[in-house]
Amino acid sequence: LEVLEKGYHYVEEHEDYRLMQEEKSEIRNSFKERRDRLTRAQTDILKRYELAYSPSTGGGYSRIFYKNTGNSISFSSTPRDKRFAGINMANDIIHLIEEGRKQEHEKKVKKS
């Protein structure tokens, strides 16, 4: 049993690489409406989190990669329901960023 002082905030180790709620909201708001191409705001978000976008070649699936991990997400270039596709894409991007950060953290810990 651990006794904590008043005002002490216990932070689990995994929270170090999680996105803050404001960041998640920004990503969700930017991607909530899907279009056939990425908007300027969406492109800026991908750059900010060091994600690489690979458009489809010939109407298939596009991909977004997280730097130096090999992790990626795929999504339809022409979704049927653009609203839900955007929401799902935003959640996948959030997960991709957090998993990528987690892997980077684990690599640093192994080197130590």
JODA-V840044 format. One record per run of one state. SS is the DSSP state (2 for helix, 1 for strand, 0 for the rest). FROM is the first residue (numbers start at 1). TO is the last residue. If there is no record, write none. Layout:
# JODA-V840044
ss:SS from:FROM to:TO
ss:SS from:FROM to:TO
This chain:
# JODA-V840044
ss:0 from:1 to:12
ss:2 from:13 to:17
ss:0 from:18 to:20
ss:2 from:21 to:31
ss:0 from:32 to:39
ss:2 from:40 to:48
ss:0 from:49 to:50
ss:1 from:51 to:54
ss:0 from:55 to:60
ss:1 from:61 to:66
ss:0 from:67 to:71
ss:1 from:72 to:76
ss:0 from:77 to:81
ss:2 from:82 to:111
ss:0 from:112 to:112
